[in-house]
Amino acid sequence: MWINDIIQKNKKIYALSPMADMTDSAFCQIVRQIGGADIVFREMVSSEAIVRDNEKTLGMTDFVEAERPIVQQIFGANPTTMARAAAKVMEHANPEGIDINMGCPVYKITSNFNGCALMKDADLAAKIVKEVKAAIGNTPLSVKIRLGWSDPDTFKTFIPVVEQAGAQLITIHGRTKAQGYSGKSDWARIAEAKNIATVPLLANGDIHEPHQVKEVLDQTNADGVLIARGALGNPWFFYLAKSFPEDSHAIQKITPNERVRIIMAHAQKHVEQYGERGIVTFRKHLSWYVKSQKIGAIIPGIKEWRGKLVRITSIAELETLLEEFLIMIKQ
Ligand SMILES: Cc1cc2nc3c(=O)[nH]c(=O)nc-3n(C[C@H](O)[C@H](O)[C@H](O)COP(=O)(O)O)c2cc1C
């Protein structure tokens, strides 16, 4: 299985974290094309919608071969439904892994006892893990958690329970649900989680720059990292983290021409996936691609240009604006 394959080679796992509306097929293809990521986690899908044969939801698990290996994340609170959904996803897309979302803090999710709410009921979480594992056979099962719901030490008792139930990899975001995205991911507690876990454990949270991968791995001794916001607007993240592990200015290795080439390739794949209207939903990626922190430079006059960029309605308009970008950055 992919987890052991990497770990047996004495390597750390560099993974793209699941992000709703972001880690879709188009984005995962771009991350793969650039290289460096060992595995990509696709955005969460609802187990309830999957078992109802909702076409749009099942379509969210479609992928192209170039994205492999992938892990598909599912969410839900009913063990039988989760098991049936996992089996359906396996039949439909045959991913290299299934991941259970036990970390999402969003009210729409937790109000149905999905996501991080499961950390309040370890018995139910264990039942879900057991049934999903039974439904997917040899396919690796992972669980994505936070430190806890409100108590930052819940993971200490929660990890052994989900491991015992059959989880083969744990990824942990170093915040509680109560924290949402405030404060900082607690890497010291992630180190404690690594000591407790008997299965491989991936660290997550606030690894925003490629050189921080080495930092978090040194501090936590984790088996790898899961990168979310750091990879938005920076699909080069994994390549840079592996090639220039200690360079805090690694992003500057990406030339403006290369940035433009990848933005265009990503836009085209996005439009292939969602149709012509897709250019409107692509704006969310554009706003990440052109943040100063992602470019690694402050460009005079870029604010007004950014305003135009996030209003584009066609690929042709995007092309023209990117030509302007190349002129601006060389000035
Ligand atoms: C836009 C967005 C969507 C997300 N969607 C998911 C999701 O579908 N499943 C999940 O487990 N976590 C989701 N997350 C949480 C991230 O995977 C990650 O745990 C969190 O952002 C912390 O990591 P970071 O500091 O690297 O961003 C999402 C985060 C963002 C910013």
The ligand as a Tripos MOL2 file, in Angstrom:
@<TRIPOS>MOLECULE
LIG
   31    33     1     0     0
SMALL
NO_CHARGES

@<TRIPOS>ATOM
      1 C1        -10.8660   26.2200    1.5300 C.3       1 LIG1
      2 C2        -10.6240   25.1010    2.4820 C.ar      1 LIG1
      3 C3        -11.3800   23.9370    2.3840 C.ar      1 LIG1
      4 C4        -11.1610   22.8550    3.2660 C.ar      1 LIG1
      5 N1        -11.8640   21.6960    3.0850 N.ar      1 LIG1
      6 C5        -11.5380   20.6010    3.8390 C.ar      1 LIG1
      7 C6        -12.1060   19.3180    3.5500 C.ar      1 LIG1
      8 O1        -12.8790   19.1230    2.5880 O.2       1 LIG1
      9 N2        -11.7560   18.2840    4.3700 N.ar      1 LIG1
     10 C7        -10.8720   18.4230    5.4200 C.ar      1 LIG1
     11 O2        -10.5850   17.4550    6.1270 O.2       1 LIG1
     12 N3        -10.3100   19.6210    5.6820 N.ar      1 LIG1
     13 C8        -10.6010   20.6850    4.9160 C.ar      1 LIG1
     14 N4         -9.9690   21.8800    5.1330 N.ar      1 LIG1
     15 C9         -8.9270   21.9540    6.1890 C.3       1 LIG1
     16 C10        -7.5270   21.7180    5.6050 C.3       1 LIG1
     17 O3         -7.4040   20.4690    4.9660 O.3       1 LIG1
     18 C11        -6.4400   21.8380    6.7060 C.3       1 LIG1
     19 O4         -6.6710   20.8610    7.6810 O.3       1 LIG1
     20 C12        -6.4330   23.2240    7.3610 C.3       1 LIG1
     21 O5         -6.6020   24.2630    6.4070 O.3       1 LIG1
     22 C13        -5.1200   23.4750    8.1070 C.3       1 LIG1
     23 O6         -4.0230   23.3200    7.2500 O.3       1 LIG1
     24 P1         -3.2370   24.5710    6.5640 P.3       1 LIG1
     25 O7         -2.7620   25.4390    7.6810 O.co2     1 LIG1
     26 O8         -2.1320   23.8790    5.7850 O.co2     1 LIG1
     27 O9         -4.2020   25.3080    5.7180 O.co2     1 LIG1
     28 C14       -10.1880   22.9680    4.2900 C.ar      1 LIG1
     29 C15        -9.4630   24.1570    4.3960 C.ar      1 LIG1
     30 C16        -9.6460   25.2090    3.5210 C.ar      1 LIG1
     31 C17        -8.8120   26.4590    3.6630 C.3       1 LIG1
@<TRIPOS>BOND
     1     1     2 1
     2     2     3 ar
     3     2    30 ar
     4     3     4 ar
     5     4     5 ar
     6     4    28 ar
     7     5     6 ar
     8     6     7 ar
     9     6    13 1
    10     7     8 2
    11     7     9 ar
    12     9    10 ar
    13    10    11 2
    14    10    12 ar
    15    12    13 ar
    16    13    14 ar
    17    14    15 1
    18    14    28 ar
    19    15    16 1
    20    16    17 1
    21    16    18 1
    22    18    19 1
    23    18    20 1
    24    20    21 1
    25    20    22 1
    26    22    23 1
    27    23    24 1
    28    24    25 2
    29    24    26 1
    30    24    27 1
    31    28    29 ar
    32    29    30 ar
    33    30    31 1
@<TRIPOS>SUBSTRUCTURE
     1 LIG1         1 GROUP 0 **** ****
